[in-house]
Amino acid sequence: LIENNNDMTLEGLGIVLINQQNKVISNHSNHVHKKESNLDDDKPLLEEHSVAEQYEEVETNSDNYDQPHGIQEHKIDLESIAHGKSLESKDDTKQSKIDLSDESQIKANNDDNDMMTDSCCNTVTDNVKELRAVPFYSLFSVSDFDYCQNEDMFLVSEPDDHGVITVTKKKTWIWEKFSEFGRFKSKAVLHHIKARLDNTGVVDGPIEFYYTDGTCLLSLLRHGGITGPALRYFKGELIWAGEVVEGVPQGVCVAREPEGGGLLVGKVDDNGEHTGDDITYIYPDMMTALTGRFDNCMMQQARLAKVSSLSFISGRIEVKVELVEESSAVFSYNPSNYTSIGADPHLRDPYEETLVEVRESEMEGGGEGIFATKDVEEGTVMCMFNGIKVDIISNIAKNCVTEEEIYDRLSYNIHMPGDENFFLDIPPGYRKLAEYSASLGHKVNHSFTPNCEFSTIYNPRWGRIRTVRAVNSIRQGEEVFVDYGYDLVRCPEWYRMLHQQS
């Protein structure tokens, strides 16, 4: 993930996962290399490396799989996985651990002689002695019969200088939209792959899968199946990392939410999903957490916890959390819909509660406003903006008569990014703190010289919502402002007057 193949181990993954602002939160390893100084550069932390670059280092002969494969290419030293060591979960008190240094064996399916079919690969069980190359079209879930009927359904490029070929399925298009936080597999259609091919099929070694939702999966193909370290990206941001055996994630895996920076950490179940009683969601501050029962990445029953340690030591990730004893509140996934703002309208978001409070605004006519309760740095997510979902073509002000009534009705709604078909609204009846206080983003006032901006996050309780994020450092006690971005032709009078004054 960071330059120099031989200079970054799994600590590099930890640095990327934990830190969007290019600073290390926790790193106690005695093996941290001097390359960490690159974190202060302007270079991006994440770089997607092509299959061609990977093949410069990786021997793709299947007879040589006792040697490390596809490891340095992704700048994560998971070589013990390539040697056949699996991830372990050591179930101490609310502790999840990835241990790549202790010897363990990957579970073998010696009793299963059937062919295993996966949406992105066909695999052969371990006791099948004769290896069979995988036709490239089988990776697209296309059968031999269907391919023979229409061989023109794929566009196959010429090999580049390293023998890497791009195979694209025709009549598929990439429409970037990430909505599967925590998931290893994309539910979208496979658009194209990058790998080495010979006359028998896809050659074992590094392979890249690109899906129509804009996500990309980087992993290793072994004996026709995805086995080894796997990384999933969206728009250049790492969103999932873990070990995969025959197409199924194993052990402790880490998912990262690309817009807000939260993490989901825990041992996956037999289906490779974050399901269990010891799954932890860690907020962007890497200190506040919700830990408990999750089902397929969705929070079922979780309690407030604090991250007591998050370390990356010699190829091992350790996350320990401690429950906050005085907190008895139970959090669950309960997003708003088109009629309800969600359950528990006064159960505060625990992360937001550590950063902001509502007080009388210092701006004339501003009413209530949001104030920072501690010093924060640029890029910090300050507060959440949850609300009732409203169809994007709806006219919620249709019953208003005067212009003042119209602007008042529209003053507490916010559009989601263009890939969503709804916006969020705080209607009358929820605008006072006595009526709704679970999230406070709707209380932020406007300024033409703002210190914050609207952004987006996947919140484990409300799903994908808006946030207010700092665009520069903010001192304790300072009021939080955003630019509402109204059209000057159609806007409230106060907004037009304030614009003229500015």
SVG drawing of the C-alpha trace seen along z (x, -y; Angstrom):
<svg xmlns="http://www.w3.org/2000/svg" viewBox="-52 -44 66 81">
<polyline fill="none" stroke="black" stroke-width="0.4" points="0.0,0.0 3.0,-2.3 6.0,-2.5 8.8,0.0 7.9,3.7 10.3,4.9 9.7,2.0 6.2,2.5 4.6,5.3 1.1,5.7 1.7,2.6 1.2,0.8 -2.4,2.1 -2.9,0.8 -1.6,-2.6 -3.9,-2.9 -7.0,-1.5 -6.6,-3.6 -5.5,-6.9 -7.0,-9.0 -5.1,-12.1 -1.7,-10.5 -0.8,-9.9 -0.3,-6.7 -2.7,-6.2 -1.1,-3.1 1.9,-1.2 4.0,0.7 6.0,3.0 9.7,3.3 9.7,4.0 8.3,0.8 10.4,-0.4 11.8,-3.9 9.4,-4.1 6.8,-5.5 8.3,-8.8 6.4,-8.7 3.3,-9.4 4.3,-13.0 4.6,-13.3 1.9,-14.5 1.8,-11.1 -1.5,-9.1 -1.4,-6.3 -3.1,-3.9 -1.9,-3.0 -3.5,-0.4 -0.7,1.7 -1.3,3.4 -1.1,7.1 1.8,6.4 3.8,4.9 2.9,7.8 4.1,10.4 7.5,8.8 7.9,10.3 5.6,13.4 6.4,16.7 3.1,18.0 4.0,21.7 1.6,23.6 4.4,25.9 6.1,23.1 3.3,22.1 5.6,22.9 7.1,19.5 5.4,16.2 2.9,15.0 1.2,11.7 2.4,10.2 4.9,7.6 3.0,6.5 0.2,5.2 2.7,3.9 1.3,6.1 3.5,8.8 1.0,11.6 3.5,14.2 2.6,16.6 -0.9,16.9 0.7,17.8 2.7,20.4 -0.6,22.0 -1.0,20.4 -4.5,19.3 -5.9,16.4 -6.8,17.2 -9.2,15.6 -8.2,15.6 -11.4,15.1 -10.3,13.2 -12.6,10.6 -13.9,8.7 -10.6,9.3 -10.2,10.0 -6.8,11.0 -5.2,11.8 -2.1,13.9 0.1,14.5 3.2,15.6 1.9,18.7 1.9,21.9 -1.6,23.2 -3.1,25.0 -5.7,23.9 -8.8,26.1 -8.9,28.7 -12.1,30.0 -10.8,33.5 -14.2,35.0 -15.7,33.0 -14.9,34.2 -17.3,32.0 -16.5,29.0 -17.2,25.7 -18.7,22.9 -18.4,19.3 -19.7,16.1 -16.1,15.1 -14.3,18.4 -14.6,22.2 -12.4,24.1 -11.2,27.7 -11.2,29.4 -7.8,30.2 -7.9,33.9 -8.3,33.6 -4.8,34.5 -5.0,33.4 -5.2,29.6 -7.4,28.1 -7.0,24.6 -10.0,22.3 -11.4,20.9 -11.6,17.1 -15.3,17.0 -16.1,19.2 -14.9,16.3 -17.9,14.4 -20.3,17.3 -20.7,18.2 -21.1,21.9 -19.2,23.8 -22.5,24.1 -23.3,20.4 -19.8,19.4 -19.9,21.8 -23.2,20.3 -21.8,16.8 -18.1,16.5 -18.4,12.8 -19.7,11.8 -16.2,10.9 -13.6,8.4 -10.1,9.8 -7.1,7.5 -3.7,8.2 -1.2,9.1 0.9,6.3 4.7,6.4 4.2,8.6 1.7,11.0 -1.3,9.5 -4.5,9.6 -7.7,7.7 -11.0,9.6 -14.1,7.4 -17.7,8.7 -19.5,6.7 -22.8,4.9 -21.8,4.2 -21.0,0.7 -19.4,-0.6 -21.7,-2.8 -19.8,-3.7 -22.0,-3.1 -20.7,-1.5 -23.5,-0.2 -22.0,3.0 -20.1,1.9 -18.3,4.9 -18.8,7.3 -16.1,9.2 -18.0,10.1 -19.7,7.6 -23.2,8.4 -22.6,6.4 -21.9,8.0 -18.2,8.6 -17.2,6.1 -13.6,7.2 -10.6,9.0 -6.8,8.5 -4.7,11.7 -2.3,13.8 -3.8,16.4 -2.4,19.2 -4.0,21.7 -5.4,23.7 -7.0,20.9 -6.2,18.4 -2.7,18.8 -2.4,19.0 -1.1,15.8 -2.2,12.3 -5.6,11.3 -7.8,8.3 -11.6,8.3 -13.5,5.1 -17.2,4.9 -20.0,2.7 -20.4,1.0 -16.9,-0.4 -15.3,1.9 -12.1,3.8 -10.9,7.0 -7.2,7.8 -6.1,11.3 -4.4,14.5 -5.7,17.3 -4.6,20.7 -5.7,23.9 -8.7,21.9 -9.9,20.4 -9.3,17.3 -6.9,18.3 -4.6,16.0 -4.7,12.3 -7.4,10.3 -7.9,6.5 -11.1,4.8 -11.1,1.1 -13.6,-1.6 -12.3,-4.7 -8.8,-3.9 -9.8,-3.5 -9.2,-0.3 -12.6,1.1 -11.9,4.7 -8.9,6.8 -8.4,10.4 -7.5,13.9 -9.6,15.9 -9.6,19.7 -11.2,21.2 -13.3,18.0 -14.5,17.7 -13.0,15.3 -11.5,16.9 -10.6,15.7 -10.6,12.1 -11.3,9.7 -11.3,5.9 -13.8,3.7 -13.3,0.0 -16.0,-2.5 -14.5,-4.7 -16.5,-7.9 -16.3,-8.3 -13.5,-6.0 -15.1,-3.7 -13.9,-0.1 -15.7,3.2 -13.5,5.8 -14.2,9.4 -14.0,13.1 -16.2,14.0 -18.6,17.0 -18.4,20.0 -20.0,18.0 -17.3,15.3 -19.7,12.7 -19.2,10.5 -21.8,12.4 -21.3,13.2 -21.4,11.9 -18.0,10.3 -18.0,8.0 -16.9,4.4 -17.6,1.2 -15.0,-1.5 -15.9,-5.1 -13.5,-7.4 -11.8,-8.6 -10.5,-5.0 -11.5,-5.2 -15.3,-5.1 -16.8,-1.7 -20.0,0.3 -19.4,4.0 -21.7,7.0 -24.0,9.0 -23.8,8.3 -25.6,10.3 -24.2,10.0 -22.4,6.7 -25.7,5.3 -25.7,4.3 -28.3,6.2 -27.4,5.6 -24.3,3.6 -23.1,1.6 -20.8,-1.4 -17.2,-0.5 -13.8,-2.2 -10.8,-0.9 -8.2,-0.1 -5.6,0.9 -5.3,1.2 -1.8,2.4 -0.1,3.9 2.8,6.1 5.0,8.2 2.2,9.2 -0.6,9.4 -3.5,7.1 -4.8,6.8 -7.9,4.9 -9.1,4.8 -12.2,3.0 -13.7,2.5 -17.3,2.0 -18.3,-1.3 -19.8,-0.1 -22.0,-3.1 -23.7,-2.7 -26.6,-0.3 -28.0,-1.6 -28.3,1.0 -27.7,-0.1 -29.1,1.6 -29.4,1.0 -32.6,-0.9 -32.4,-3.4 -35.1,-5.9 -37.6,-5.3 -40.2,-7.4 -42.5,-7.7 -40.2,-7.3 -36.9,-8.9 -35.9,-5.7 -36.2,-4.3 -35.0,-5.9 -35.1,-9.6 -33.2,-10.7 -30.5,-8.0 -27.4,-10.1 -24.9,-8.9 -22.0,-8.1 -19.3,-9.4 -21.0,-12.7 -21.6,-13.2 -17.9,-13.4 -17.4,-16.2 -20.3,-18.7 -23.1,-20.3 -26.0,-22.6 -26.0,-26.1 -27.5,-29.5 -25.8,-30.6 -23.5,-33.6 -24.8,-34.6 -27.6,-37.2 -30.9,-35.4 -29.1,-32.0 -31.2,-30.4 -29.5,-27.3 -26.1,-26.2 -23.5,-23.5 -20.3,-24.1 -17.1,-22.0 -16.5,-20.5 -12.8,-19.8 -10.1,-20.9 -10.3,-18.9 -8.2,-18.7 -9.1,-19.2 -11.0,-16.3 -12.7,-15.3 -16.3,-14.1 -18.1,-16.5 -21.7,-15.3 -24.3,-13.2 -27.3,-14.4 -30.0,-11.7 -33.5,-12.4 -36.7,-11.0 -36.1,-9.8 -38.0,-11.7 -38.2,-10.7 -36.1,-13.0 -39.0,-14.0 -41.3,-14.9 -42.5,-18.4 -42.6,-18.6 -43.6,-22.3 -46.6,-21.8 -49.1,-22.8 -47.2,-26.0 -48.7,-29.3 -46.3,-32.1 -42.6,-32.2 -41.6,-32.4 -43.5,-29.2 -41.9,-27.4 -38.4,-28.3 -39.1,-27.4 -40.4,-24.0 -37.3,-23.3 -34.8,-24.6 -34.1,-21.3 -33.6,-19.0 -30.4,-17.9 -29.7,-16.1 -27.7,-12.9 -25.0,-12.3 -26.1,-11.8 -26.1,-8.0 -29.0,-8.0 -32.7,-8.6 -33.7,-10.3 -32.9,-13.2 -33.1,-13.5 -35.5,-15.8 -36.2,-17.0 -39.9,-17.9 -41.8,-20.0 -42.3,-17.9 -38.6,-16.8 -36.7,-20.1 -36.6,-20.9 -34.2,-19.0 -37.1,-18.0 -38.5,-16.2 -35.4,-14.7 -31.8,-14.7 -30.3,-11.4 -28.2,-13.3 -27.5,-17.0 -26.3,-17.8 -29.5,-19.7 -28.6,-22.3 -25.6,-23.5 -25.8,-27.2 -24.8,-28.8 -21.7,-30.9 -20.1,-32.0 -16.8,-31.4 -17.5,-28.0 -15.2,-25.8 -17.0,-22.6 -18.7,-21.0 -21.3,-18.3 -20.0,-14.8 -21.3,-11.3 -20.8,-8.2 -22.1,-4.7 -23.4,-4.9 -24.0,-1.4 -27.3,-2.6 -28.8,-4.6 -27.0,-3.4 -25.7,-5.9 -26.4,-9.4 -24.9,-12.9 -22.3,-14.3 -20.7,-17.6 -16.9,-17.4 -14.2,-20.0 -12.4,-21.7 -9.8,-23.2 -8.9,-22.8 -11.5,-23.9 -10.9,-25.0 -12.9,-24.0 -16.0,-26.3 -15.9,-27.4 -19.2,-27.4 -19.5,-25.0 -20.7,-26.4 -21.3,-25.1 -22.2,-26.8 -25.8,-25.9 -25.1,-26.6 -28.5,-28.0 -29.3,-29.4 -29.3,-33.2 -32.2,-33.5 -34.4,-31.2 -33.4,-31.6 -34.6,-33.1 -34.2,-36.8 -31.8,-36.5 -29.5,-34.4 -29.5,-37.0 -28.8,-39.8 -26.0,-37.9 -24.4,-37.3 -24.5,-41.0 -22.8,-41.7 -20.1,-39.2"/>
</svg>
